[in-house]
């Protein structure tokens, strides 16, 4: 089942319903966030880093703890380049299916392996994107209670089902706007094409006047409104 047609419909409904989440930045600013879920991946992430290096773009990575544990030197390489790091759980488990203790353990284990690999303190890595975008009000309440920040999305081209590089690029360009948070994947699903997709997207978005910022910058924009 192709979920892509649902995302542009759901976003304007969910954004005001769950205002404590970050759904995007300032609509009056050309600042956008390019984010990648499910990594780091030993093949896909290095190719992606070369593209980001070429354009001197700062991106945002929401990591799975198990993947960081498998590729700690790669995680450090990403971090050392100044990219913003967030949490995606230890495994790619839907948060609503986890008990509160399981959810907290998943996030804390991921923070621990990131600390071991990158020496980032837990309080430096507290942005959380739920796998598959699935959450409940209880999920969000728990995250807020534990001092995490819930980060969602505004442009989701469903690259993980690999509809084709041209299709993914067209979907992003069709829906991007000021303050957008774009979600791509550099993990096992969708990561095969991520470097090429990103290499096509970045110059076109730059030509349209957008500039790339961290998720933290978008949070600061929301606080300053």
C-alpha positions in Angstrom: 0.0 0.0 0.0 1.3 3.4 -1.0 1.0 5.8 1.9 2.5 8.8 0.1 -0.9 10.4 -0.9 -1.9 10.5 2.8 1.1 12.5 4.1 0.2 15.9 2.6 -3.4 15.4 3.9 -2.3 14.3 7.4 0.3 17.0 8.0 -2.1 20.0 8.3 -4.4 18.0 10.6 -1.8 16.6 12.9 0.3 19.8 13.2 -2.3 21.8 15.2 -3.6 18.7 17.0 -0.1 18.0 18.5 1.5 21.4 18.9 4.3 20.3 21.2 5.9 18.4 18.3 8.1 20.0 15.8 6.3 19.8 12.4 8.3 22.5 10.6 10.1 25.8 11.0 9.2 29.4 10.4 6.9 29.8 7.3 8.5 33.2 6.7 12.0 31.8 6.4 13.6 29.9 3.6 15.4 27.7 6.2 14.6 24.0 5.7 15.9 20.8 7.4 17.1 17.8 5.5 16.8 14.7 7.7 17.7 11.1 7.3 16.3 8.2 9.3 17.3 4.6 10.1 21.1 4.9 9.8 24.0 4.8 10.0 24.5 2.3 7.3 28.0 1.1 6.3 27.3 1.4 2.5 24.7 4.1 2.1 25.8 6.7 4.7 29.4 7.1 3.4 28.1 7.9 -0.1 25.6 10.3 1.4 28.3 12.1 3.4 30.3 12.7 0.2 27.3 14.5 -1.3 26.7 16.6 1.8 30.4 17.4 1.9 30.4 18.5 -1.7 27.6 21.0 -1.1 28.8 21.8 2.4 25.3 21.1 3.7 24.5 20.4 7.4 21.9 17.7 7.7 20.1 15.8 10.5 20.3 12.1 11.3 17.8 10.2 13.4 19.7 7.0 14.3 18.8 3.5 15.4 20.9 2.5 18.3 21.5 -1.0 16.9 23.0 0.6 13.7 25.2 2.9 15.7 26.4 -0.1 17.7 27.3 -1.9 14.5 29.1 1.1 12.9 30.5 3.3 15.7 33.3 4.8 13.6 30.9 5.8 10.9 28.6 7.4 13.5 31.6 9.4 14.8 32.4 10.4 11.2 28.9 11.8 10.8 29.0 13.6 14.1 32.5 15.1 13.5 31.2 16.8 10.4 28.8 18.8 12.5 25.5 17.1 11.5 22.7 17.2 14.0 21.9 13.8 15.7 18.6 12.6 16.9 17.0 9.4 18.2 14.9 6.8 16.3 14.8 4.1 18.9 17.3 1.2 19.4 15.4 -1.0 17.0 12.8 0.2 14.4 9.9 -0.6 16.8 6.7 1.3 16.7 6.7 3.3 20.0 2.9 2.7 20.8 3.6 -1.0 20.9 6.3 -0.6 23.6 5.6 -0.3 27.3 6.8 2.9 28.9 9.8 1.1 30.4 10.6 -0.5 27.1 10.4 2.9 25.3 12.6 4.6 27.8 15.1 1.8 27.7 15.2 2.0 23.9 16.0 5.7 23.9 18.5 5.6 26.8 20.3 2.6 25.1 20.6 4.6 21.9 21.9 7.7 23.8 24.5 5.4 25.5 25.8 3.9 22.2 25.9 7.4 20.7 27.9 8.6 23.7 30.3 5.7 23.3 30.8 6.4 19.6 30.7 10.2 19.5 31.1 11.3 23.1 27.8 13.3 22.8 26.2 13.6 26.3 22.6 12.4 26.6 21.3 15.9 27.0 22.9 16.8 23.6 20.8 14.1 21.9 17.2 14.5 22.9 15.3 15.0 19.6 13.2 11.9 18.9 11.4 10.9 15.7 9.1 7.9 16.2 9.6 5.1 13.7 7.0 5.1 10.9 5.7 8.4 12.4 3.5 6.4 14.8 2.7 7.8 18.2 -0.1 8.3 20.6 -0.8 11.2 23.1 0.7 8.9 25.8 3.9 8.6 23.7 4.2 12.3 23.4 3.5 12.9 27.1 6.2 10.3 28.1 8.7 11.9 25.8 8.0 15.3 27.2 8.1 14.0 30.8 11.6 12.5 30.1 12.8 15.8 28.6 12.9 14.6 25.0 11.7 16.7 22.0 9.3 15.1 19.5 10.3 15.8 15.9 8.0 15.0 13.0 8.0 16.0 9.4 6.4 18.0 6.6 7.7 16.4 3.4 7.7 12.6 3.2 8.3 11.3 -0.3 8.0 7.6 0.8 11.5 6.8 -0.5 11.7 3.6 1.6 9.4 1.8 -1.0 11.8 2.9 -3.8 9.3 4.4 -6.2 12.2 5.6 -8.3 14.7 8.4 -7.9 12.9 10.8 -10.2 9.6 10.2 -8.4 11.1 10.9 -5.0 12.8 14.1 -6.2 9.5 15.3 -7.8 7.6 14.6 -4.6 10.0 16.6 -2.5 10.0 19.6 -4.9 6.2 19.5 -5.2 5.7 19.9 -1.4 8.7 21.7 -0.1 8.1 25.2 1.3 9.5 27.6 3.9 10.4 25.7 7.1 10.0 22.2 5.7 11.4 19.2 7.4 12.2 16.7 4.6 12.5 13.0 5.6 14.7 10.6 3.6 16.3 7.4 4.7 19.9 6.2 4.7 19.2 2.8 6.2 18.4 -0.7 4.9 15.1 0.5 3.3 15.5 3.3 0.8 19.1 4.0 1.5 20.3 2.5 -1.8 19.2 5.6 -3.6 19.7 8.3 -1.0 23.0 9.7 -2.2 21.8 10.1 -5.8 18.4 11.6 -4.6 20.2 14.1 -2.3 22.7 15.0 -5.1 19.8 15.9 -7.4 17.7 17.7 -4.7 20.3 19.9 -3.1 21.3 22.1 -6.1 17.6 22.5 -7.1 16.6 23.6 -3.6 19.5 26.0 -3.4 18.5 27.4 -6.7 15.0 28.1 -5.3 16.6 30.1 -2.5 16.4 27.6 0.4 19.2 27.1 2.9 19.7 24.0 5.1 19.7 24.2 8.9 19.6 21.9 11.9 16.5 20.7 13.7 17.7 22.7 16.6 17.6 25.8 14.6 14.0 25.1 13.7 13.2 24.6 17.4 14.8 28.0 18.1 12.6 29.6 15.4 9.5 28.2 17.0 10.5 29.6 20.4 11.2 33.1 18.9 7.9 33.5 17.2 
